[in-house]
Amino acid sequence: MSANSLTLQVSVFRQFYALTKPRVVQLIVFCALIGMVLAVPGVPTWAEVRLALLACLGIWLVAGAAAAFNCIVEKGIDAKMKRTAWRPTAKGELDDKQTLLFSAVLCIAGSTLLYVWVNPLTMWLTFATFVGYAVVYTVILKPLTPQNIVIGGASGAMPPVLGWAAMAGNVGPEAFILFLIIFLWTPPHFWALALYRVEDYRKAGLPMLPVTHGNEFTRLMVLLYTFILFAACLMPYIFGMSSWIYLIAALGLSFGFCLYAFWLWRNYSDALARKTFRFSLIHLSVLFAALLVDHYVL
């Protein structure tokens, strides 16, 4: 194999890999893993570790499939936005047939793995999440309503539920508490991004909240949602899912998110909106990591 041929193959692999939105999928799998861990009391057995690894792989495959399908539907929009113009579909490096086939293969492989080696409930919930994100959110909600993030956030909040179902074979109330946290986290997270990317969304014709209702109203909504999210983040402690370790982390992180939102509401700048968006990622990641540590330490 020549050097040029190898370079071409690596380039094509990178293009397909980029379609799966790796950073987003990594967060999805991490949140699913938290659901898996919390569903198993104490230290897991080797069989449970093996089951969790298979479930993570299956969820990763289906989530990657949904991301690739999203790239097909939004390639025209992506091409108009600086944040997404680099995607292979937006640049025309991969055509619709290639991307659709890639998405279908990932979805079938992931669904089969979950159905055969995990359990049917997890497969159907994961497939429903695929449909919710790739079709209901991307095709219907996103171009039609400024509440797209709020309603469509249900799909993005499903990973802990999928993880719980994988290990327990059912969906307990604890899983819905984790779902609620991500569901309420999603709007302030994405609206912070939309505030400093508003011209991109306006150019693309998407009715994001800053486009339809303005900067000031969006900032107020970010602030109010962080207050509600603060209360939701305390629920794992209140309902006995966690101890003081998680509580301290939840209080600190939630206070920090509210503080960023307050600053954003009082004195807006694109730089502050960008910092708020980045902190929101830290908030969710560290919050769920604290749940993980809490589960094994105490």
C-alpha positions as CSV (number, residue, x, y, z in Angstrom):
1,M,0.0,0.0,0.0
2,S,1.4,3.4,-1.0
3,A,1.8,6.3,1.3
4,N,-0.7,8.3,-0.6
5,S,-3.3,5.5,-0.4
6,L,-2.8,5.1,3.3
7,T,-3.1,8.9,3.8
8,L,-6.4,8.9,1.8
9,Q,-7.8,6.0,3.9
10,V,-6.9,7.8,7.1
11,S,-8.5,11.0,5.8
12,V,-11.7,9.2,4.9
13,F,-11.8,7.5,8.3
14,R,-11.5,10.9,10.0
15,Q,-14.3,12.2,8.0
16,F,-16.7,9.4,9.0
17,Y,-15.5,9.6,12.6
18,A,-16.3,13.3,12.6
19,L,-19.9,12.6,11.5
20,T,-20.4,10.8,14.9
21,K,-19.7,14.1,16.8
22,P,-17.2,12.4,19.1
23,R,-17.3,14.9,22.0
24,V,-21.1,14.9,22.2
25,V,-21.2,11.1,22.1
26,Q,-18.5,10.8,24.7
27,L,-20.7,12.9,27.1
28,I,-23.7,10.8,26.2
29,V,-21.9,7.5,27.0
30,F,-20.5,9.0,30.2
31,C,-24.0,10.0,31.4
32,A,-25.2,6.5,30.5
33,L,-22.4,5.0,32.4
34,I,-23.4,6.9,35.5
35,G,-26.9,5.4,35.2
36,M,-25.3,1.9,34.9
37,V,-23.1,2.4,38.0
38,L,-26.0,3.7,40.2
39,A,-28.2,0.8,39.1
40,V,-25.8,-1.7,40.6
41,P,-25.4,-1.6,44.4
42,G,-21.8,-1.9,45.6
43,V,-18.8,-3.1,43.5
44,P,-20.0,-4.7,40.2
45,T,-19.1,-8.3,39.3
46,W,-17.1,-9.1,36.2
47,A,-20.4,-10.1,34.5
48,E,-21.8,-6.7,35.3
49,V,-18.7,-4.9,34.1
50,R,-18.9,-6.9,30.8
51,L,-22.6,-6.0,30.5
52,A,-21.8,-2.3,31.1
53,L,-19.1,-2.3,28.4
54,L,-21.3,-3.9,25.9
55,A,-24.1,-1.4,26.7
56,C,-21.7,1.5,26.4
57,L,-20.6,0.3,23.0
58,G,-24.2,-0.2,21.8
59,I,-25.3,3.2,23.0
60,W,-22.2,4.8,21.4
61,L,-23.0,3.2,18.0
62,V,-26.6,4.3,18.0
63,A,-25.7,7.8,19.3
64,G,-23.1,8.0,16.5
65,A,-25.7,6.9,14.0
66,A,-28.1,9.7,15.2
67,A,-25.3,12.3,14.9
68,A,-24.5,11.2,11.4
69,F,-28.1,11.3,10.3
70,N,-28.3,14.8,11.8
71,C,-25.4,15.8,9.6
72,I,-27.3,14.8,6.5
73,V,-30.4,16.7,7.4
74,E,-28.6,19.8,8.5
75,K,-25.8,20.0,5.9
76,G,-27.2,23.1,4.3
77,I,-27.6,24.8,7.7
78,D,-24.1,23.6,8.8
79,A,-22.5,25.1,5.8
80,K,-23.8,28.6,6.8
81,M,-22.6,28.4,10.4
82,K,-18.9,28.9,11.4
83,R,-19.3,26.4,14.2
84,T,-20.3,23.6,11.9
85,A,-19.0,24.5,8.4
86,W,-16.1,22.2,8.8
87,R,-18.3,19.0,8.9
88,P,-17.6,16.6,6.0
89,T,-21.3,16.7,4.8
90,A,-21.3,20.6,4.9
91,K,-18.1,20.7,2.9
92,G,-19.3,18.1,0.4
93,E,-16.5,15.6,1.3
94,L,-19.1,12.9,2.0
95,D,-22.4,12.6,0.1
96,D,-25.8,11.7,1.4
97,K,-25.7,8.1,0.3
98,Q,-22.4,7.5,2.0
99,T,-23.5,9.2,5.2
100,L,-26.9,7.5,5.3
101,L,-25.4,4.1,4.8
102,F,-22.8,4.8,7.5
103,S,-25.6,5.9,9.9
104,A,-27.7,2.8,9.1
105,V,-24.8,0.4,9.7
106,L,-24.0,2.0,13.0
107,C,-27.7,2.0,14.1
108,I,-28.3,-1.6,13.1
109,A,-25.0,-2.8,14.7
110,G,-25.7,-0.9,17.9
111,S,-29.4,-2.0,18.1
112,T,-28.5,-5.6,17.5
113,L,-25.8,-5.6,20.1
114,L,-28.1,-4.1,22.7
115,Y,-31.0,-6.4,21.9
116,V,-29.0,-9.6,21.9
117,W,-26.3,-9.0,24.5
118,V,-27.9,-6.4,26.8
119,N,-31.7,-6.5,26.9
120,P,-34.6,-5.6,24.5
121,L,-35.8,-2.7,26.8
122,T,-32.5,-0.9,26.4
123,M,-32.5,-1.4,22.7
124,W,-36.0,0.0,22.2
125,L,-35.3,3.0,24.5
126,T,-32.1,3.7,22.7
127,F,-33.8,3.4,19.3
128,A,-36.6,5.7,20.5
129,T,-33.9,8.2,21.5
130,F,-32.4,7.9,18.0
131,V,-35.8,8.7,16.5
132,G,-36.4,11.5,19.0
133,Y,-33.1,13.3,18.2
134,A,-32.6,12.5,14.5
135,V,-36.2,12.9,13.4
136,V,-38.5,14.7,16.0
137,Y,-35.9,17.2,17.1
138,T,-33.7,17.7,14.0
139,V,-36.4,17.5,11.3
140,I,-39.5,18.8,13.0
141,L,-38.8,20.9,16.1
142,K,-35.5,22.6,15.4
143,P,-36.6,24.5,12.3
144,L,-40.1,25.3,13.6
145,T,-40.1,26.5,17.2
146,P,-37.8,28.4,19.6
147,Q,-38.8,25.8,22.2
148,N,-36.9,23.2,20.1
149,I,-34.2,22.8,22.8
150,V,-36.7,22.5,25.6
151,I,-38.9,19.9,24.0
152,G,-36.1,18.1,22.1
153,G,-34.0,18.1,25.3
154,A,-35.9,14.9,26.3
155,S,-33.9,12.9,23.8
156,G,-30.6,14.3,25.1
157,A,-31.6,13.6,28.7
158,M,-32.2,9.8,28.0
159,P,-28.6,8.4,28.5
160,P,-28.8,7.8,32.3
161,V,-32.2,6.1,31.7
162,L,-30.6,3.9,29.0
163,G,-27.7,3.0,31.4
164,W,-30.1,2.1,34.2
165,A,-32.2,0.0,31.9
166,A,-29.1,-1.9,30.7
167,M,-28.1,-3.0,34.2
168,A,-31.4,-3.3,36.0
169,G,-33.7,-4.4,33.2
170,N,-36.2,-1.7,34.2
171,V,-36.4,2.1,34.7
172,G,-36.6,3.2,38.3
173,P,-37.4,6.6,39.8
174,E,-33.7,7.2,40.3
175,A,-33.2,7.1,36.5
176,F,-35.9,9.7,36.0
177,I,-34.2,12.0,38.5
178,L,-31.0,11.9,36.4
179,F,-33.1,12.4,33.3
180,L,-34.7,15.5,34.9
181,I,-31.3,17.0,35.7
182,I,-30.1,16.8,32.1
183,F,-33.5,17.9,30.8
184,L,-33.3,21.1,32.8
185,W,-29.6,21.6,32.1
186,T,-30.0,21.5,28.3
187,P,-31.8,24.9,27.7
188,P,-29.4,27.2,29.6
189,H,-26.5,25.2,28.1
190,F,-27.6,25.7,24.5
191,W,-29.1,29.2,24.9
192,A,-25.7,30.4,26.3
193,L,-24.2,29.1,23.0
194,A,-27.0,30.6,20.9
195,L,-26.4,34.0,22.5
196,Y,-23.0,34.4,21.1
197,R,-23.7,32.5,17.9
198,V,-27.0,34.3,17.2
199,E,-25.9,35.7,13.8
200,D,-25.1,32.2,12.7
201,Y,-28.5,30.9,13.7
202,R,-30.2,34.0,12.1
203,K,-28.3,33.4,8.8
204,A,-29.2,29.7,8.9
205,G,-32.9,30.6,9.4
206,L,-33.3,28.7,12.7
207,P,-35.8,30.1,15.2
208,M,-33.5,29.9,18.2
209,L,-34.7,31.9,21.2
210,P,-32.2,34.8,20.8
211,V,-33.3,35.1,17.2
212,T,-37.1,35.1,17.9
213,H,-37.3,36.7,21.4
214,G,-34.0,38.7,21.6
215,N,-30.9,38.7,23.7
216,E,-32.4,40.1,26.9
217,F,-35.3,37.6,27.1
218,T,-33.0,34.7,26.4
219,R,-30.6,35.8,29.2
220,L,-33.6,35.9,31.6
221,M,-34.6,32.4,30.6
222,V,-31.0,31.2,31.1
223,L,-31.1,32.6,34.7
224,L,-34.5,31.2,35.5
225,Y,-33.6,27.7,34.2
226,T,-30.4,27.6,36.3
227,F,-32.5,28.3,39.4
228,I,-34.8,25.4,38.6
229,L,-31.8,23.2,37.7
230,F,-30.3,24.1,41.1
231,A,-33.3,22.5,42.8
232,A,-33.2,19.4,40.6
233,C,-29.5,18.9,41.3
234,L,-30.3,18.5,45.0
235,M,-32.8,15.6,44.4
236,P,-30.3,12.8,44.4
237,Y,-29.3,13.7,47.9
238,I,-32.9,14.4,49.1
239,F,-34.1,11.0,47.8
240,G,-31.1,9.1,49.3
241,M,-29.3,8.3,46.1
242,S,-26.1,10.1,47.3
243,S,-24.4,11.4,50.4
244,W,-22.7,14.6,51.5
245,I,-19.9,14.2,48.9
246,Y,-22.3,14.7,46.0
247,L,-24.3,17.4,47.9
248,I,-21.2,19.6,48.3
249,A,-20.3,19.2,44.6
250,A,-23.9,19.9,43.6
251,L,-24.2,23.0,45.7
252,G,-20.9,24.4,44.5
253,L,-21.5,23.7,40.8
254,S,-25.1,24.8,40.8
255,F,-24.2,28.0,42.6
256,G,-21.5,28.6,40.1
257,F,-23.9,28.1,37.1
258,C,-26.4,30.4,38.7
259,L,-23.7,33.0,39.3
260,Y,-22.6,32.9,35.6
261,A,-26.2,33.2,34.5
262,F,-26.7,36.2,36.8
263,W,-23.7,37.9,35.5
264,L,-24.9,37.2,31.9
265,W,-28.3,38.6,32.7
266,R,-26.9,41.8,34.3
267,N,-24.0,42.6,32.0
268,Y,-23.9,40.7,28.7
269,S,-20.9,40.1,26.5
270,D,-20.1,37.4,24.0
271,A,-17.1,36.4,26.0
272,L,-19.2,35.9,29.1
273,A,-21.8,33.9,27.2
274,R,-18.9,31.7,25.9
275,K,-17.6,31.2,29.4
276,T,-21.1,30.4,30.7
277,F,-21.5,27.7,27.9
278,R,-18.1,26.2,28.8
279,F,-18.9,26.2,32.5
280,S,-22.2,24.4,31.8
281,L,-20.2,21.5,30.3
282,I,-18.0,21.4,33.4
283,H,-21.2,21.6,35.6
284,L,-22.7,18.4,34.1
285,S,-19.5,16.4,33.8
286,V,-18.3,17.1,37.3
287,L,-21.8,16.7,38.8
288,F,-22.1,13.2,37.4
289,A,-18.5,12.4,38.3
290,A,-19.4,13.4,41.9
291,L,-22.3,10.9,41.8
292,L,-19.8,8.2,40.6
293,V,-17.3,9.0,43.4
294,D,-20.0,9.2,46.0
295,H,-21.5,5.8,45.0
296,Y,-18.2,4.0,45.6
297,V,-16.7,6.0,48.5
298,L,-19.7,5.8,50.8
